[in-house]
């Protein structure tokens, strides 16, 4: 069975022989009977070494290359696991060509005589019929030693009761994965041809294959073409005339219907040479002959895994005797031969991801593609250089003229944009002060009323018979103080309303905040809002137009007050802060205690004519952002959950060593 189990029927060290010479069972029986009647040589009766030994029973010839590789890997795995040499005796049963009860009885008699005095520590057997013979030998010779099996039947113990002290592996061929790979590479496939031998074991395997593939064949509507019942000559002739859209799946070929044994590797070569359709295989040992690929089994890995299992059993791992047959971890590795893809004109794009690509040798174009492309590119570059030198002067002159014209137009556009921004900024200041008209009138009314009251009191004091000059002097001092207070209000209003060319001057951010806060102090009082200032003690100065910067602050504060109109008095709080977030930067932050900005609106609040207020024009924040960016800064909006809206202005600062501005020069209101 190892011819089938390991794909060894495709390999033979003597490829010139197409058929094996028949070795009649009677001749072998006569030889063995003569051997049994002869006394055993002294060497055979010698005492064995103290090391452990394993007896391996294989169903086919050990001279096959793949079998040799498998046994070598098995031996190495045993040595590594046992930490030293271990004796591995190998017996080939040749069940692929010699069968029948007489032959089986002769094998039974021979091994009883040969190993009666040579007790192994473990017994390994391949294939169902070999396993049965191994069980009989163990029962008569060594009933207490463990048996390790490698079976092609995963349900082996469902057919017969499981004997004691038996462990094993299930070597499963993934026919379905191979057919699915063929359908991926050849999507137009309508027929599946199957090549297999005619021995009883091969036919039993074919029944398993048909049963496993039947749902897939029915689902894809594939026609199944059976080539296993044809003699070799007819099979090769049929391979030459297979219909279009046919994929071929091969398994083994040990015998044909006449019972003649064959060397599978030569049959595979002959079939691949004759076939007019692409073929797929299940064994990694046949790759390179012309098969496209399949879900291949690595027999070297199988030997290593079986050796590790045997070593565990020799080490006393009794739990292995209770486990079902475990599938080997090395089977069904999808592999594709790149040379076969090119032969059949299959695009590489059809190869599924994760499939191993072997024999991927580059073509002449792929190997020298960059050299050819480089030569062509160099020639093209030379032609381009020659042509470029001819027109270079003309292009340069045209480009210079276009650049000069573009610069002139950009300068005009920049000047026009600056004038437009100044006009919009002025309109914004006028609109903001218009919103503060009632508050400013109230703030002016207080000092004017105080002036009138103090002037009337001074006149009454002067009309009195006995004039108190000290009281008159105090009244006149109050008049002067209230006049200055009213003058400051008017001065701030005139500064904001006056339209002038922007001037780049050095300013203190804290001073600008203080002036705007003083301007809005009365309006905040009327709205029932509290102002909380958190100003950094020392800040580097900023360069810019003070009026435009105050306009930004005024707009941000008024927006914050508008956002808190729905809150009850006592909960309306406007927090203004300054800081230096990093070297060369100063920051102004304004945060209200309102409901915040919806996430869907947050990204649009700086767009022109977009407003979250029912009465707003949607220009305030857009103008403010333009002013901030014109000063080399940035204006950002955030809406922390449950904390209202937060707007941050970050400006570039002047080098502190060249100009450092002290803390505010105004007494700022801390809220009312």
PAVOPA-159255 format. One record per residue (C-alpha): residue number from 1; x, y, z. Coordinates in steps of 0.001 Angstrom, whole numbers, plus 500000, padded with zeros to 6 digits. Last residue first. Layout:
<sites>
    n       X       Y       Z
  NUM       X       Y       Z
...
</sites>
This chain:
<sites>
    n       X       Y       Z
  672  479657  589986  538125
  671  482816  588618  536630
  670  486536  589044  537206
  669  486833  592463  535614
  668  490316  593242  534279
  667  492575  595924  535701
  666  494519  596984  532677
  665  498279  596914  532046
  664  498377  593191  531514
  663  501581  591180  532063
  662  504873  592196  530504
  661  505755  592010  526797
  660  509036  590409  525743
  659  510606  591673  522522
  658  513985  590582  521188
  657  514761  587759  523616
  656  511174  586562  523593
  655  511278  586040  519807
  654  507895  587267  518605
  653  505008  584823  518801
  652  503183  582789  516164
  651  499462  582730  516899
  650  497177  579893  518107
  649  493468  580660  518430
  648  491338  578069  520253
  647  487553  577801  520317
  646  485807  575583  522888
  645  482042  574935  522793
  644  480116  573674  525816
  643  481555  571349  528467
  642  479179  568352  528499
  641  481122  566442  525858
  640  484061  568541  524582
  639  483030  570580  521504
  638  486061  571739  519574
  637  486784  574611  517212
  636  490141  575609  515743
  635  491613  578916  514576
  634  495116  578965  513095
  633  497959  581449  513045
  632  500112  583263  510475
  631  498455  586656  511010
  630  496459  586234  507776
  629  495357  582863  509196
  628  493875  584602  512245
  627  492132  587238  510107
  626  490677  584604  507760
  625  489458  582568  510745
  624  487773  585616  512210
  623  486103  586449  508898
  622  484650  582896  508662
  621  483707  582968  512348
  620  481687  586148  511923
  619  480236  585521  508447
  618  477330  583132  509150
  617  474651  585810  508904
  616  473171  585013  512312
  615  469547  585461  513334
  614  468657  581773  513802
  613  472079  580951  515192
  612  474094  577897  514033
  611  475451  579885  511123
  610  476823  579088  507662
  609  477172  582125  505409
  608  480901  581522  504906
  607  482194  578175  506203
  606  483902  578266  509596
  605  481034  576442  511347
  604  481133  573587  508848
  603  483203  570873  510552
  602  481393  571269  513862
  601  477938  571060  512346
  600  477598  567248  512219
  599  479331  566971  515592
  598  476659  569212  517188
  597  478148  572256  518854
  596  478097  572807  522618
  595  475119  573101  524959
  594  476344  576227  526693
  593  479052  576629  529313
  592  481308  578751  527096
  591  484973  578295  526194
  590  487365  580861  524704
  589  491046  579949  524274
  588  493890  582228  523201
  587  497274  580647  522452
  586  500823  581869  522074
  585  503482  580108  520003
  584  507258  580340  519346
  583  508102  577431  521631
  582  505013  575539  522666
  581  501555  575816  524203
  580  502112  579393  525504
  579  498935  580282  527352
  578  495932  582585  527384
  577  492520  581917  528857
  576  488900  583013  528539
  575  486095  581186  530367
  574  482496  582314  529855
  573  480014  581236  532499
  572  476245  581237  532261
  571  475040  578949  535051
  570  474041  581759  537431
  569  471295  582951  535122
  568  469400  580078  533561
  567  470814  578585  530332
  566  469071  579148  526971
  565  471073  582337  526266
  564  474388  580489  526711
  563  475398  580179  523036
  562  474824  583913  522477
  561  477407  584724  525174
  560  479965  582414  523522
  559  479298  583959  520128
  558  479849  587420  521670
  557  483159  586239  523170
  556  484420  584761  519880
  555  483435  587859  517905
  554  485103  590237  520350
  553  488295  588174  520369
  552  488469  588147  516563
  551  487717  591910  516445
  550  490430  592504  519036
  549  492927  590870  516657
  548  491674  593017  513785
  547  492050  596204  515855
  546  495508  595206  517100
  545  496951  594601  513638
  544  499732  592098  513964
  543  502892  590998  515700
  542  502628  588916  518850
  541  504342  589370  522202
  540  505809  586652  524386
  539  503682  585771  527400
  538  504149  586205  531105
  537  501662  585536  533865
  536  499416  583343  531675
  535  495842  584577  531739
  534  492935  582582  533179
  533  489935  584927  533009
  532  486493  583862  534174
  531  483606  585999  532898
  530  480180  585568  534478
  529  476951  585945  532506
  528  473673  587568  533558
  527  473020  588996  530118
  526  473057  592604  531377
  525  476262  591963  533301
  524  477876  590396  530258
  523  476933  593438  528213
  522  478457  595699  530890
  521  481793  593868  530802
  520  481975  593608  527024
  519  484253  596587  526409
  518  486304  595792  529505
  517  486742  592212  528288
  516  487854  593493  524887
  515  490483  595729  526513
  514  491693  592961  528816
  513  491995  590416  526010
  512  494121  592859  524007
  511  496317  593465  527035
  510  496777  589696  527623
  509  497751  589159  523988
  508  500419  591848  524312
  507  500952  593639  521043
  506  503818  594514  518696
  505  502642  596310  515592
  504  501891  595380  512000
  503  499375  597950  510798
  502  496215  597233  508841
  501  495021  600219  506767
  500  492356  602181  508602
  499  488590  602059  509053
  498  487504  603466  512403
  497  484686  601581  514038
  496  486855  599538  516384
  495  489035  602479  517393
  494  485991  604732  517685
  493  484302  602288  520069
  492  487425  601959  522207
  491  487774  605734  522368
  490  484088  606199  523225
  489  484379  603800  526154
  488  487631  605435  527275
  487  486024  608863  527084
  486  483134  607764  529279
  485  485594  606666  531966
  484  487626  609818  531548
  483  484485  611930  532052
  482  483548  609891  535115
  481  486958  610617  536658
  480  486787  614374  535851
  479  483284  614685  537319
  478  484370  612752  540415
  477  487238  615213  540866
  476  484810  618163  540509
  475  482626  616709  543250
  474  485650  616253  545531
  473  486772  619876  544931
  472  483293  621158  545743
  471  483307  619109  548937
  470  486676  620541  549918
  469  485568  624053  549003
  468  482702  624042  551529
  467  480817  627221  550630
  466  479083  629062  553441
  465  476114  630906  552153
  464  475252  628009  549774
  463  475119  628762  546048
  462  478575  627160  545478
  461  477523  623951  547257
  460  474358  623775  545185
  459  476395  624216  542034
  458  478784  621423  543088
  457  475866  619081  543749
  456  474392  619817  540324
  455  477780  619094  538681
  454  478169  615809  540681
  453  474734  614592  539573
  452  475314  615502  535925
  451  478728  613813  535871
  450  477266  610668  537534
  449  474523  610544  534925
  448  477149  610820  532196
  447  479300  608110  533858
  446  476335  605670  533990
  445  474786  606529  530628
  444  477933  605553  528746
  443  477755  601936  530016
  442  474019  601805  529342
  441  474543  603085  525813
  440  477349  600553  525371
  439  475090  597690  526488
  438  472250  598773  524247
  437  474560  599171  521254
  436  476407  595865  521799
  435  474783  594102  518812
  434  475640  597164  516733
  433  479205  596899  518014
  432  479381  593416  516517
  431  477862  594570  513216
  430  480330  597454  512963
  429  483211  595124  513747
  428  482029  592628  511111
  427  481664  595375  508532
  426  485229  596440  509239
  425  486429  592845  508919
  424  484557  592444  505654
  423  486138  595618  504316
  422  489588  594583  505463
  421  489076  591131  503946
  420  488005  592681  500627
  419  491033  594957  500643
  418  493317  592021  501360
  417  491667  589944  498631
  416  492128  592792  496174
  415  495780  593133  497106
  414  496288  589392  496783
  413  494514  589322  493432
  412  496686  592142  492147
  411  499818  590345  493355
  410  498617  587076  491851
  409  497948  588821  488530
  408  501442  590296  488447
  407  503001  586999  489470
  406  501070  585179  486763
  405  502168  587682  484131
  404  505801  587307  485161
  403  505508  583530  485191
  402  503860  583448  481765
  401  506650  585555  480299
  400  509298  583401  481929
  399  507600  580221  480699
  398  507447  581502  477138
  397  511131  582384  477236
  396  512010  579010  478707
  395  509881  577139  476174
  394  511577  578891  473265
  393  515022  578271  474701
  392  514326  574584  475373
  391  512864  573779  471941
  390  515971  572333  470283
  389  517549  571091  473499
  388  514386  569158  474281
  387  514413  567319  470992
  386  517956  566086  471576
  385  517172  565279  475198
  384  513990  563432  474214
  383  515835  561313  471703
  382  518475  560480  474293
  381  515779  559669  476816
  380  514076  557316  474353
  379  517336  555507  473726
  378  517980  555215  477464
  377  514448  553953  478047
  376  514803  551319  475376
  375  518093  550178  476854
  374  516666  550181  480365
  373  513563  548297  479275
  372  515751  545693  477683
  371  517942  545393  480766
  370  514902  545447  483045
  369  513236  542618  481112
  368  516279  540411  481057
  367  515047  537599  483318
  366  511316  538195  482841
  365  511728  538364  479070
  364  513924  535283  479055
  363  511386  533468  481252
  362  511798  533292  485013
  361  511964  529922  486787
  360  509169  529318  489284
  359  509824  525637  489778
  358  507433  525767  492757
  357  504488  528015  493677
  356  502962  527367  497111
  355  499268  528337  497310
  354  498559  531014  499926
  353  496455  533211  497638
  352  494691  531302  494893
  351  496435  530856  491503
  350  494111  532433  488933
  349  496290  535538  488582
  348  499097  533282  487434
  347  497374  532934  484068
  346  497067  529336  482748
  345  498657  528907  479309
  344  498984  525106  479566
  343  502783  525085  479354
  342  503106  528280  481410
  341  501106  526796  484282
  340  503109  523565  484019
  339  506316  525552  484483
  338  504898  527294  487544
  337  504170  523951  489259
  336  501380  524480  491823
  335  501170  523376  495456
  334  498279  523132  497912
  333  499392  521398  501089
  332  496844  518657  501737
  331  498802  516546  504227
  330  501480  517568  506709
  329  499513  517578  509949
  328  498805  513865  509766
  327  495214  513023  510607
  326  494805  511509  514075
  325  493550  507928  514332
  324  491422  507882  517463
  323  493152  508312  520846
  322  493073  505654  523570
  321  496404  503976  522773
  320  498116  507399  522626
  319  497262  507871  526313
  318  499810  505148  527168
  317  502786  507444  526610
  316  505475  505029  527881
  315  508610  506356  526177
  314  508298  503791  523410
  313  504851  505240  522655
  312  506273  508757  522547
  311  509076  507605  520254
  310  506575  505952  517906
  309  504559  509196  517696
  308  507728  511167  516941
  307  508707  508683  514222
  306  505243  508932  512656
  305  505551  512725  512557
  304  508989  512569  510951
  303  507865  510026  508381
  302  504824  512147  507514
  301  507065  515224  507131
  300  509254  513375  504625
  299  506133  512137  502947
  298  504914  515668  502197
  297  501347  515182  500923
  296  500171  517319  498034
  295  496845  519108  497594
  294  497317  519573  493856
  293  499800  520492  491178
  292  500109  521169  487452
  291  501636  517746  486758
  290  504548  517785  484294
  289  507165  515488  485817
  288  508329  518108  488315
  287  505988  517076  491094
  286  505760  513321  491459
  285  507173  513068  494999
  284  504752  515723  496290
  283  501889  513245  495926
  282  498234  514093  495138
  281  498363  514786  491392
  280  496774  517032  488759
  279  496732  516735  484950
  278  496239  519244  482136
  277  494630  517849  478930
  276  496104  516467  475704
  275  497612  513464  477473
  274  500268  511432  475644
  273  503447  512800  477245
  272  501779  513011  480672
  271  500596  509385  480324
  270  504000  508089  479281
  269  505754  509881  482134
  268  503191  508619  484656
  267  503490  505048  483346
  266  507262  505360  483736
  265  506851  506462  487343
  264  504298  503731  488080
  263  506445  500768  487243
  262  503832  498243  486229
  261  502242  494997  487440
  260  500120  492991  485001
  259  496742  492034  486490
  258  494855  492156  483186
  257  492757  495093  484470
  256  495912  497243  484876
  255  498293  497080  487834
  254  500230  499488  490093
  253  498884  502769  488691
  252  498329  505393  491381
  251  496245  508598  491832
  250  495771  510896  488860
  249  493150  513662  488396
  248  492674  514902  484813
  247  490827  518131  483901
  246  488560  518250  480834
  245  487309  521427  479117
  244  487944  519910  475679
  243  487443  516198  475087
  242  490120  513568  475828
  241  491617  512230  472636
  240  495285  511644  473506
  239  494418  510291  476969
  238  492123  507676  475353
  237  495082  506296  473424
  236  497146  506161  476602
  235  494316  504351  478457
  234  493844  501930  475547
  233  497513  500968  475610
  232  497590  500581  479405
  231  494470  498446  479669
  230  491336  500352  480672
  229  489407  499978  483930
  228  490993  503007  485630
  227  490078  505543  482943
  226  486803  506663  484579
  225  485377  509906  483103
  224  483151  511833  485567
  223  480976  514582  484016
  222  480862  517758  486091
  221  477576  519529  486964
  220  479281  521801  489493
  219  477022  520753  492371
  218  476823  517126  491252
  217  480585  516786  490925
  216  481093  518495  494284
  215  478557  516249  496044
  214  480096  513105  494408
  213  483688  513968  495303
  212  483864  512093  498632
  211  481976  509012  497414
  210  483955  508921  494165
  209  487232  509121  496080
  208  486276  506427  498597
  207  485299  504100  495738
  206  488595  504900  494050
  205  490488  503855  497175
  204  488769  500462  497075
  203  489696  500185  493380
  202  493338  500892  494199
  201  493314  498245  496931
  200  491749  495646  494664
  199  494303  496367  491908
  198  492991  498193  488833
  197  495222  501258  488745
  196  494035  504849  488675
  195  493513  507746  486266
  194  490378  509877  486792
  193  488926  512236  484173
  192  486888  515229  485389
  191  484628  516966  482869
  190  483138  520443  482495
  189  486134  522633  483291
  188  485719  526276  482207
  187  487153  527599  485488
  186  490550  525946  484901
  185  492825  527264  487680
  184  490002  527536  490206
  183  488434  524263  489019
  182  491762  522474  489347
  181  492187  523858  492873
  180  488689  522589  493741
  179  489673  519158  492388
  178  492791  519092  494564
  177  490879  520277  497643
  176  488297  517517  497069
  175  490903  514785  496719
  174  492477  515603  500070
  173  494439  512391  500634
  172  494249  511358  504285
  171  497120  509741  506117
  170  495537  508724  509418
  169  497969  508186  512269
  168  498369  505434  514824
  167  498238  503889  518265
  166  497572  500276  519259
  165  498081  498879  522763
  164  494802  496910  522806
  163  492948  495937  519662
  162  490232  498174  518191
  161  487145  496226  517218
  160  486710  496047  513435
  159  485022  498371  510917
  158  484835  501472  513110
  157  488475  500965  514100
  156  489719  501811  510621
  155  487526  504903  510206
  154  490406  507134  509040
  153  491321  504565  506390
  152  494674  505294  504699
  151  496350  503870  507769
  150  499711  504500  509412
  149  499884  502081  512340
  148  501847  501896  515592
  147  501683  498572  517461
  146  502772  498290  521092
  145  504440  495116  522493
  144  502508  492777  524868
  143  501325  490086  522445
  142  504843  489478  521101
  141  504946  486308  518977
  140  501458  484922  518296
  139  499316  488035  518789
  138  502021  490296  517355
  137  502189  488299  514162
  136  498400  488356  513763
  135  498216  492102  514401
  134  501025  492722  511889
  133  499162  490730  509235
  132  496033  492855  509779
  131  498069  496074  509675
  130  499626  495017  506374
  129  496152  494489  504912
  128  495000  497922  506160
  127  498013  499923  505071
  126  501299  500542  506844
  125  502662  498749  509952
  124  504984  499711  512817
  123  505888  497265  515652
  122  507495  498227  518944
  121  510143  496904  521350
  120  511246  494170  518936
  119  511768  490522  520071
  118  514261  488628  517965
  117  514031  484896  518851
  116  510744  484239  517067
  115  511561  486912  514503
  114  512633  484817  511513
  113  510476  481747  512134
  112  507228  483585  512735
  111  508157  485953  509905
  110  508425  483094  507417
  109  505263  481259  508509
  108  503120  484395  508207
  107  504642  485325  504888
  106  503915  481806  503584
  105  500352  482043  504882
  104  499859  485350  503037
  103  501244  483879  499849
  102  498934  480869  500058
  101  495955  483074  500978
  100  496306  485283  497912
   99  498461  488180  496815
   98  501793  489012  495206
   97  501930  492153  493032
   96  501224  495140  495298
   95  501608  493106  498479
   94  505407  493159  498188
   93  505776  492487  501964
   92  508842  494677  502578
   91  510473  494201  506017
   90  512408  497008  507722
   89  514365  496635  510981
   88  514983  499929  512807
   87  517574  499725  515583
   86  517833  502857  517722
   85  520791  505192  518042
   84  520702  507962  520657
   83  518607  510668  522277
   82  515435  508591  521897
   81  513549  511513  520249
   80  516455  512388  517985
   79  517115  508781  517012
   78  513430  508085  516342
   77  513076  511201  514180
   76  516196  510241  512218
   75  514855  506716  511596
   74  511497  508032  510353
   73  513237  510526  508083
   72  515398  507764  506610
   71  512333  505524  506212
   70  510441  508205  504269
   69  513411  509072  502074
   68  513939  505396  501228
   67  510242  505008  500498
   66  510409  507979  498114
   65  513378  506434  496314
   64  511836  502941  495810
   63  514207  500241  497019
   62  511932  499415  499986
   61  509484  497545  497741
   60  505859  497573  498892
   59  503539  496658  501795
   58  505829  497959  504548
   57  506374  496304  507939
   56  508692  498238  510298
   55  510169  496451  513331
   54  511486  498751  516059
   53  514520  498178  518274
   52  515686  499499  521651
   51  519322  499359  522676
   50  520803  496456  524746
   49  522311  494811  521720
   48  520913  491578  520494
   47  522263  488225  521591
   46  523458  486163  518734
   45  521078  483718  517156
   44  521178  485390  513747
   43  524965  485512  513821
   42  525151  481787  514549
   41  523335  480979  511393
   40  519807  479549  511650
   39  519574  475835  510833
   38  517949  475051  507469
   37  514410  473676  507338
   36  512967  477194  507462
   35  515208  478301  504600
   34  514078  475389  502434
   33  510441  476321  503249
   32  511201  479963  502374
   31  512656  479086  498978
   30  509753  476790  498141
   29  507201  479459  499127
   28  508926  482087  497012
   27  508745  479842  493996
   26  505085  478971  494660
   25  504089  482648  494858
   24  505187  483336  491338
   23  507445  486389  490885
   22  506129  488239  487892
   21  508709  490550  486412
   20  507690  494104  487000
   19  506459  496006  484029
   18  507761  499135  482297
   17  511369  498391  483167
   16  513669  501248  482050
   15  512768  503267  485132
   14  514895  501071  487412
   13  515029  503039  490699
   12  511220  503087  490738
   11  508773  505860  491414
   10  505135  506542  490431
    9  503883  503605  492515
    8  505509  505378  495406
    7  502696  507839  495917
    6  503146  507458  499640
    5  499895  505677  500416
    4  499587  504166  496962
    3  502949  502545  496655
    2  502876  502404  500447
    1  500000  500000  500000
</sites>
